[in-house]
Amino acid sequence: NAGVTQTPKFQVLKTGQSMTLQCAQDMNHEYMSWYRQDPGMGLRLIHYSVGAGITDQGEVPNGYNVSRSTTEDFPLRLLSAAPSQTSVYFCASSYSRTGGQPQHFGDGTRLSIL
Amino acid sequence: DAKTTQPNSMESNEEEPVHLPCNHSTISGTDYIHWYRQLPSQGPEYVIHGLTSNVNNRMASLAIAEDRKSSTLILHRATLRDAAVYYCILLSGGSNYKLTFGKGTLLTVNP
């Protein structure tokens, strides 16, 4: 079973370019989320979704858009890339939004913006 | 947000048990205690979680103090592949369902 799949694994962008980071899960999970991890820092929540058609902002949403048209997919869009968005991005999913449900993470997308 | 306190680093020898402590004195009744680990260049990996009782799974054991103000992750026989940063996180549901990663404990395993 694939679990949480993120593509691409690596990406280099120029300032001002746009791109979409893909995230897909095959576990029929209701809850999906995006985090970013910067050197020496913990993960910070960008956006999350509690089901198809429902999204909400996390701690650091500025500069990012999300949508959830299907249960399986939760893409993250950078509208106009900035060097401050250079980071490693992780997608996570869980069965539901209850404290007893663990989150399952993808392997990450390493994004560099020049 | 309820916070956790972990040692910055710990060291162990291969094939020996490892006890990773976590203090969470402000834990609320609805907070579950979760442990994740992150190996170099990989995403966080779920290890184990519990609410009040001790828990065992194929990866580790979780010992929870009776007052729930502390817990210990136990790796029964450390291997080189267990070298990672281990995060102790409190997680409750609904609008508070958010993993807040602190700095964690960097576990070094010596051969």
Chai-1 contact restraints between the chains, C-beta under 6 A:
chainA,res_idxA,chainB,res_idxB,connection_type,confidence,min_distance_angstrom,max_distance_angstrom,comment,restraint_id
A,G42,B,F101,contact,1.0,0.0,6.0,A-B,restraint_1
A,G42,B,G102,contact,1.0,0.0,6.0,A-B,restraint_2
A,L43,B,F101,contact,1.0,0.0,6.0,A-B,restraint_3
A,L45,B,K98,contact,1.0,0.0,6.0,A-B,restraint_4
A,F90,B,G43,contact,1.0,0.0,6.0,A-B,restraint_5
A,R97,B,G93,contact,1.0,0.0,6.0,A-B,restraint_6
A,R97,B,Y97,contact,1.0,0.0,6.0,A-B,restraint_7
A,T98,B,G93,contact,1.0,0.0,6.0,A-B,restraint_8
A,G99,B,Y32,contact,1.0,0.0,6.0,A-B,restraint_9
A,G99,B,L91,contact,1.0,0.0,6.0,A-B,restraint_10
A,G99,B,S92,contact,1.0,0.0,6.0,A-B,restraint_11
A,G99,B,G93,contact,1.0,0.0,6.0,A-B,restraint_12
A,G100,B,Y32,contact,1.0,0.0,6.0,A-B,restraint_13
A,P102,B,Y46,contact,1.0,0.0,6.0,A-B,restraint_14
A,P102,B,H49,contact,1.0,0.0,6.0,A-B,restraint_15
A,F105,B,G43,contact,1.0,0.0,6.0,A-B,restraint_16
A,F105,B,P44,contact,1.0,0.0,6.0,A-B,restraint_17
A,G106,B,G43,contact,1.0,0.0,6.0,A-B,restraint_18
A,D107,B,G43,contact,1.0,0.0,6.0,A-B,restraint_19
A,G108,B,G43,contact,1.0,0.0,6.0,A-B,restraint_20
